[in-house]
Amino acid sequence: MKKETDVKKFNADSLSQFDGGNGRPVYVAFQGRVIDVTASKLWKTGAHMKRHHAGCDLTTEIKAAPHDIDVLDRYPQVGEFVKEAVTEINVPAFLSRLLSKVPMLRRHPHPMTVHFPIVFMSSATAFTLLYLATGIKSFETTAFHCLGGGVLFTLVAILTGLYTWWLNYLAKPLRAVKVKLKVSPLLLLISTIAFIWRLLAPEVILAINGVGYIYLLLVLSLFPLVTVIGWFGAQLTFPTED
């Protein structure tokens, strides 16, 4: 019987060597255990569902998986994962207590709120195009209402995004985050200008002329802007493979 002191210890660096690449074994860490999932067809390439990557501590990700965590018991444990001291942000005491009581506030606020500006901004563009195609005034009114919702929830999404970046990514200058930090304020600025303009001049879109074209371009630009933001946000959750 193997003694406890004989159990192989892994840290983040040594575990990363077992990522399934070039025929290497596929190991994942979960709740302090290092598990060999090489035999699983779902981990054949070292990546599970194109999202979870081997050679890492996946405790948080696996807890959020749609299947029971006991599926890991089907595979052999090959060692123990020892977390090393890492640089952490100084979380205020009140926030630390709140996160302990409501863990979902650590990762979920931004994913929960980011969908709203995507829908509202896209809808503002879509209903504006429907108005132009049909001449039905109610479509333009709906576009205006969606534009207002987009402005509101873009602000909320930016705030929750900054919170998530600070709390979970230690405010590291990740490429996807840097793009979002540039494009999101631009989206908020353009949508706010368009909303206030339409609020003060309700007839701006009804008679397409020089000024009306400028307003129309502002509204039409919302869709590509929100698409870029959504794409780079998705890169943090579902990285594209080479």
Beta strands, then each sheet from edge to edge (+ up, - down):
strand 1: 9-10
strand 2: 27-30
strand 3: 33-36
strand 4: 47-48
strand 5: 52-53
strand 6: 77-81
sheet 1: 1+ 6+ 3- 2+
sheet 2: 4+ 5-
end
